């Protein structure tokens, strides 16, 4: 890569540090930006800086927001009595795109992982318990992942909320729509069998 000027090499190096972008993709992006119009590059640079300066965590659900409360928490049409607990803002975005949930959220910012030194005080479990204790929440839906850490986090939260007059549920997991059973892993099949329901 020494055939590029130092400034281009530096841009390629920085872009390659982004997740999912290897050196070849970083090189293509850097060259694209080099030949792109000045207004486009300036707008991109401004947008990156604006995200870093303005985006913060919502004071209620801890999702990403550019105000004290995010658009979901500040929406009076949402059902605040139902709270869906997710690991990261990306999980919240996936649920929102599905259109399947019209309540509020609580973003943990991680899962319990003793092997990696992540305990209950390192994620936002305390804030969830305080939110439930304050009243107004009737159901907490645990939508953490089905990994060992996700399951352990869901079980821990359920235990912490057992003392409150709130229904704690866990999202179902199983065979994806259109999935072929022979390609589905054993853990997913077991979960699907455990979560089966009557059709009539």
Short mmCIF file of the C-alpha atoms (twelve columns), coordinates in Angstrom:
data_MODEL
# 
_entry.id   MODEL 
# 
loop_
_atom_site.group_PDB 
_atom_site.id 
_atom_site.type_symbol 
_atom_site.label_atom_id 
_atom_site.label_alt_id 
_atom_site.label_comp_id 
_atom_site.label_asym_id 
_atom_site.label_seq_id 
_atom_site.Cartn_x 
_atom_site.Cartn_y 
_atom_site.Cartn_z 
_atom_site.pdbx_PDB_model_num 
ATOM 1   C CA . UNK A 1   0.000   0.000   0.000  1 
ATOM 2   C CA . UNK A 2   3.037   2.238   -0.069 1 
ATOM 3   C CA . UNK A 3   2.061   3.351   -3.565 1 
ATOM 4   C CA . UNK A 4   -0.612  5.610   -1.958 1 
ATOM 5   C CA . UNK A 5   0.212   8.985   -0.371 1 
ATOM 6   C CA . UNK A 6   0.471   8.970   3.423  1 
ATOM 7   C CA . UNK A 7   -2.903  10.719  3.884  1 
ATOM 8   C CA . UNK A 8   -4.742  8.006   1.911  1 
ATOM 9   C CA . UNK A 9   -2.871  5.239   3.755  1 
ATOM 10  C CA . UNK A 10  -3.927  6.806   7.057  1 
ATOM 11  C CA . UNK A 11  -7.596  6.986   5.958  1 
ATOM 12  C CA . UNK A 12  -7.515  3.344   4.832  1 
ATOM 13  C CA . UNK A 13  -5.938  2.314   8.135  1 
ATOM 14  C CA . UNK A 14  -8.605  4.148   10.161 1 
ATOM 15  C CA . UNK A 15  -11.515 2.810   8.091  1 
ATOM 16  C CA . UNK A 16  -10.196 -0.743  8.378  1 
ATOM 17  C CA . UNK A 17  -10.585 -0.422  12.164 1 
ATOM 18  C CA . UNK A 18  -14.371 -0.129  11.783 1 
ATOM 19  C CA . UNK A 19  -16.310 -3.358  12.429 1 
ATOM 20  C CA . UNK A 20  -17.021 -5.415  9.341  1 
ATOM 21  C CA . UNK A 21  -14.626 -3.445  7.144  1 
ATOM 22  C CA . UNK A 22  -11.471 -5.160  5.978  1 
ATOM 23  C CA . UNK A 23  -8.498  -3.558  4.281  1 
ATOM 24  C CA . UNK A 24  -9.852  -4.018  0.733  1 
ATOM 25  C CA . UNK A 25  -13.221 -2.458  1.593  1 
ATOM 26  C CA . UNK A 26  -11.455 0.352   3.445  1 
ATOM 27  C CA . UNK A 27  -9.325  0.998   0.361  1 
ATOM 28  C CA . UNK A 28  -12.420 1.160   -1.881 1 
ATOM 29  C CA . UNK A 29  -14.182 3.545   0.525  1 
ATOM 30  C CA . UNK A 30  -11.141 5.805   0.830  1 
ATOM 31  C CA . UNK A 31  -10.780 6.062   -2.949 1 
ATOM 32  C CA . UNK A 32  -14.516 6.685   -3.319 1 
ATOM 33  C CA . UNK A 33  -14.316 9.548   -0.820 1 
ATOM 34  C CA . UNK A 34  -11.257 10.940  -2.614 1 
ATOM 35  C CA . UNK A 35  -13.201 11.301  -5.853 1 
ATOM 36  C CA . UNK A 36  -16.574 12.192  -4.294 1 
ATOM 37  C CA . UNK A 37  -17.838 15.764  -4.402 1 
ATOM 38  C CA . UNK A 38  -16.629 18.120  -1.676 1 
ATOM 39  C CA . UNK A 39  -20.203 18.789  -0.402 1 
ATOM 40  C CA . UNK A 40  -20.805 15.039  0.083  1 
ATOM 41  C CA . UNK A 41  -17.543 14.514  1.986  1 
ATOM 42  C CA . UNK A 42  -18.145 17.606  4.118  1 
ATOM 43  C CA . UNK A 43  -21.696 16.468  4.907  1 
ATOM 44  C CA . UNK A 44  -20.411 13.029  5.910  1 
ATOM 45  C CA . UNK A 45  -17.726 14.559  8.154  1 
ATOM 46  C CA . UNK A 46  -20.293 16.901  9.774  1 
ATOM 47  C CA . UNK A 47  -22.695 14.016  10.330 1 
ATOM 48  C CA . UNK A 48  -20.021 11.924  12.072 1 
ATOM 49  C CA . UNK A 49  -19.094 14.834  14.345 1 
ATOM 50  C CA . UNK A 50  -22.759 15.602  15.065 1 
ATOM 51  C CA . UNK A 51  -23.420 12.010  16.112 1 
ATOM 52  C CA . UNK A 52  -20.469 12.116  18.510 1 
ATOM 53  C CA . UNK A 53  -21.533 15.474  19.960 1 
ATOM 54  C CA . UNK A 54  -25.321 15.091  20.184 1 
ATOM 55  C CA . UNK A 55  -26.212 11.451  20.706 1 
ATOM 56  C CA . UNK A 56  -26.558 10.320  24.309 1 
ATOM 57  C CA . UNK A 57  -28.515 7.748   26.283 1 
ATOM 58  C CA . UNK A 58  -32.221 8.218   26.951 1 
ATOM 59  C CA . UNK A 59  -32.772 9.037   30.636 1 
ATOM 60  C CA . UNK A 60  -35.524 6.404   30.916 1 
ATOM 61  C CA . UNK A 61  -34.734 3.440   28.682 1 
ATOM 62  C CA . UNK A 62  -31.001 4.006   27.989 1 
ATOM 63  C CA . UNK A 63  -31.374 3.702   24.234 1 
ATOM 64  C CA . UNK A 64  -29.697 6.162   21.885 1 
ATOM 65  C CA . UNK A 65  -31.269 9.616   21.762 1 
ATOM 66  C CA . UNK A 66  -30.496 13.217  20.869 1 
ATOM 67  C CA . UNK A 67  -32.783 14.527  23.639 1 
ATOM 68  C CA . UNK A 68  -33.314 13.676  27.319 1 
ATOM 69  C CA . UNK A 69  -35.998 11.158  26.348 1 
ATOM 70  C CA . UNK A 70  -35.876 9.173   23.113 1 
ATOM 71  C CA . UNK A 71  -38.704 9.252   20.574 1 
ATOM 72  C CA . UNK A 72  -40.247 6.070   21.979 1 
ATOM 73  C CA . UNK A 73  -40.216 7.122   25.645 1 
ATOM 74  C CA . UNK A 74  -41.607 10.568  24.804 1 
ATOM 75  C CA . UNK A 75  -44.415 9.144   22.635 1 
ATOM 76  C CA . UNK A 76  -47.714 9.207   24.597 1 
ATOM 77  C CA . UNK A 77  -49.206 6.618   22.222 1 
ATOM 78  C CA . UNK A 78  -46.803 3.941   23.527 1 
ATOM 79  C CA . UNK A 79  -47.928 1.608   26.343 1 
ATOM 80  C CA . UNK A 80  -45.591 2.527   29.212 1 
ATOM 81  C CA . UNK A 81  -46.984 -0.296  31.376 1 
ATOM 82  C CA . UNK A 82  -45.228 -2.871  29.198 1 
ATOM 83  C CA . UNK A 83  -41.414 -2.811  29.130 1 
ATOM 84  C CA . UNK A 84  -39.292 -4.941  26.821 1 
ATOM 85  C CA . UNK A 85  -35.748 -5.570  28.083 1 
ATOM 86  C CA . UNK A 86  -33.061 -5.872  25.397 1 
ATOM 87  C CA . UNK A 87  -29.283 -6.144  25.427 1 
ATOM 88  C CA . UNK A 88  -28.307 -3.332  23.036 1 
ATOM 89  C CA . UNK A 89  -29.893 -0.478  21.029 1 
ATOM 90  C CA . UNK A 90  -29.577 -2.627  17.884 1 
ATOM 91  C CA . UNK A 91  -31.938 -5.184  19.446 1 
ATOM 92  C CA . UNK A 92  -34.465 -2.421  20.114 1 
ATOM 93  C CA . UNK A 93  -34.182 -1.317  16.480 1 
ATOM 94  C CA . UNK A 94  -34.835 -4.877  15.265 1 
ATOM 95  C CA . UNK A 95  -37.988 -5.162  17.388 1 
ATOM 96  C CA . UNK A 96  -39.207 -1.758  16.221 1 
ATOM 97  C CA . UNK A 97  -38.740 -2.737  12.570 1 
ATOM 98  C CA . UNK A 98  -40.874 -5.827  13.168 1 
ATOM 99  C CA . UNK A 99  -43.766 -3.643  14.377 1 
ATOM 100 C CA . UNK A 100 -44.634 -6.353  16.914 1 
ATOM 101 C CA . UNK A 101 -44.307 -4.270  20.088 1 
ATOM 102 C CA . UNK A 102 -45.911 -0.953  21.052 1 
ATOM 103 C CA . UNK A 103 -44.682 -0.566  24.631 1 
ATOM 104 C CA . UNK A 104 -41.511 0.858   26.154 1 
ATOM 105 C CA . UNK A 105 -38.001 -0.533  26.304 1 
ATOM 106 C CA . UNK A 106 -35.112 -0.916  28.695 1 
ATOM 107 C CA . UNK A 107 -31.622 -1.323  27.212 1 
ATOM 108 C CA . UNK A 108 -29.217 -3.206  29.492 1 
ATOM 109 C CA . UNK A 109 -26.065 -2.261  27.548 1 
ATOM 110 C CA . UNK A 110 -24.761 -5.797  27.808 1 
ATOM 111 C CA . UNK A 111 -25.359 -9.155  29.485 1 
ATOM 112 C CA . UNK A 112 -24.026 -10.851 32.585 1 
ATOM 113 C CA . UNK A 113 -20.726 -12.540 31.791 1 
ATOM 114 C CA . UNK A 114 -18.687 -13.512 34.882 1 
ATOM 115 C CA . UNK A 115 -15.950 -14.937 32.637 1 
ATOM 116 C CA . UNK A 116 -15.464 -11.445 31.186 1 
ATOM 117 C CA . UNK A 117 -15.871 -9.667  34.507 1 
ATOM 118 C CA . UNK A 118 -19.378 -8.329  33.752 1 
ATOM 119 C CA . UNK A 119 -21.606 -8.495  36.824 1 
ATOM 120 C CA . UNK A 120 -25.032 -7.063  37.720 1 
ATOM 121 C CA . UNK A 121 -23.556 -3.657  38.578 1 
ATOM 122 C CA . UNK A 122 -21.923 -3.374  35.131 1 
ATOM 123 C CA . UNK A 123 -25.191 -3.388  33.172 1 
ATOM 124 C CA . UNK A 124 -28.458 -1.528  33.789 1 
ATOM 125 C CA . UNK A 125 -30.302 -4.034  35.964 1 
ATOM 126 C CA . UNK A 126 -30.438 -1.680  38.969 1 
ATOM 127 C CA . UNK A 127 -32.149 0.967   36.836 1 
ATOM 128 C CA . UNK A 128 -34.708 -1.582  35.608 1 
ATOM 129 C CA . UNK A 129 -35.555 -2.662  39.149 1 
ATOM 130 C CA . UNK A 130 -35.931 1.001   40.183 1 
ATOM 131 C CA . UNK A 131 -38.218 1.618   37.208 1 
ATOM 132 C CA . UNK A 132 -40.452 -1.307  38.188 1 
ATOM 133 C CA . UNK A 133 -40.373 -0.302  41.872 1 
ATOM 134 C CA . UNK A 134 -41.571 3.210   40.950 1 
ATOM 135 C CA . UNK A 135 -44.867 1.682   39.747 1 
ATOM 136 C CA . UNK A 136 -46.822 1.811   36.528 1 
ATOM 137 C CA . UNK A 137 -45.154 -1.219  34.916 1 
ATOM 138 C CA . UNK A 138 -47.401 -4.279  34.660 1 
ATOM 139 C CA . UNK A 139 -45.313 -6.516  32.386 1 
ATOM 140 C CA . UNK A 140 -41.590 -6.922  31.791 1 
ATOM 141 C CA . UNK A 141 -40.716 -8.844  28.634 1 
ATOM 142 C CA . UNK A 142 -37.218 -10.315 28.675 1 
ATOM 143 C CA . UNK A 143 -35.842 -10.219 25.121 1 
ATOM 144 C CA . UNK A 144 -32.191 -10.974 25.785 1 
ATOM 145 C CA . UNK A 145 -30.418 -13.351 23.422 1 
ATOM 146 C CA . UNK A 146 -30.509 -17.131 23.675 1 
ATOM 147 C CA . UNK A 147 -26.782 -17.410 24.407 1 
ATOM 148 C CA . UNK A 148 -25.742 -18.780 27.802 1 
ATOM 149 C CA . UNK A 149 -25.111 -15.192 28.945 1 
ATOM 150 C CA . UNK A 150 -28.456 -13.964 27.595 1 
ATOM 151 C CA . UNK A 151 -30.350 -16.775 29.322 1 
ATOM 152 C CA . UNK A 152 -28.463 -16.218 32.591 1 
ATOM 153 C CA . UNK A 153 -29.224 -12.484 32.427 1 
ATOM 154 C CA . UNK A 154 -32.938 -13.173 31.848 1 
ATOM 155 C CA . UNK A 155 -33.040 -15.603 34.787 1 
ATOM 156 C CA . UNK A 156 -31.218 -13.146 37.054 1 
ATOM 157 C CA . UNK A 157 -33.608 -10.306 36.171 1 
ATOM 158 C CA . UNK A 158 -36.642 -12.547 36.695 1 
ATOM 159 C CA . UNK A 159 -35.324 -13.361 40.150 1 
ATOM 160 C CA . UNK A 160 -34.763 -9.697  40.994 1 
ATOM 161 C CA . UNK A 161 -38.304 -8.801  39.885 1 
ATOM 162 C CA . UNK A 162 -40.026 -11.705 41.677 1 
ATOM 163 C CA . UNK A 163 -40.823 -9.504  44.687 1 
ATOM 164 C CA . UNK A 164 -42.795 -6.974  42.612 1 
ATOM 165 C CA . UNK A 165 -46.420 -7.206  41.410 1 
ATOM 166 C CA . UNK A 166 -45.347 -7.421  37.784 1 
ATOM 167 C CA . UNK A 167 -45.681 -10.164 35.169 1 
ATOM 168 C CA . UNK A 168 -42.301 -11.270 33.829 1 
ATOM 169 C CA . UNK A 169 -42.331 -13.023 30.446 1 
ATOM 170 C CA . UNK A 170 -39.655 -14.301 28.078 1 
ATOM 171 C CA . UNK A 171 -39.854 -14.000 24.300 1 
ATOM 172 C CA . UNK A 172 -40.277 -17.307 22.509 1 
ATOM 173 C CA . UNK A 173 -37.430 -18.727 20.493 1 
ATOM 174 C CA . UNK A 174 -37.420 -21.483 17.964 1 
ATOM 175 C CA . UNK A 175 -37.537 -22.395 14.294 1 
ATOM 176 C CA . UNK A 176 -37.483 -19.351 11.985 1 
ATOM 177 C CA . UNK A 177 -40.322 -18.833 9.522  1 
ATOM 178 C CA . UNK A 178 -39.432 -20.649 6.322  1 
ATOM 179 C CA . UNK A 179 -36.695 -22.577 8.139  1 
ATOM 180 C CA . UNK A 180 -35.892 -26.158 7.180  1 
ATOM 181 C CA . UNK A 181 -35.629 -28.391 10.283 1 
ATOM 182 C CA . UNK A 182 -32.534 -30.217 9.036  1 
ATOM 183 C CA . UNK A 183 -30.598 -26.923 9.026  1 
ATOM 184 C CA . UNK A 184 -31.718 -25.729 12.469 1 
ATOM 185 C CA . UNK A 185 -29.297 -26.234 15.370 1 
ATOM 186 C CA . UNK A 186 -30.165 -28.535 18.302 1 
ATOM 187 C CA . UNK A 187 -30.511 -25.747 20.881 1 
ATOM 188 C CA . UNK A 188 -33.028 -23.902 18.694 1 
ATOM 189 C CA . UNK A 189 -34.992 -27.108 18.092 1 
ATOM 190 C CA . UNK A 190 -35.068 -27.850 21.828 1 
ATOM 191 C CA . UNK A 191 -36.321 -24.314 22.551 1 
ATOM 192 C CA . UNK A 192 -38.979 -24.678 19.855 1 
ATOM 193 C CA . UNK A 193 -40.223 -27.926 21.366 1 
ATOM 194 C CA . UNK A 194 -40.301 -26.410 24.858 1 
ATOM 195 C CA . UNK A 195 -42.242 -23.361 23.658 1 
ATOM 196 C CA . UNK A 196 -44.827 -25.291 21.619 1 
ATOM 197 C CA . UNK A 197 -48.483 -24.245 21.947 1 
ATOM 198 C CA . UNK A 198 -51.893 -25.610 21.088 1 
ATOM 199 C CA . UNK A 199 -53.409 -24.668 17.746 1 
ATOM 200 C CA . UNK A 200 -57.004 -24.965 18.916 1 
# 
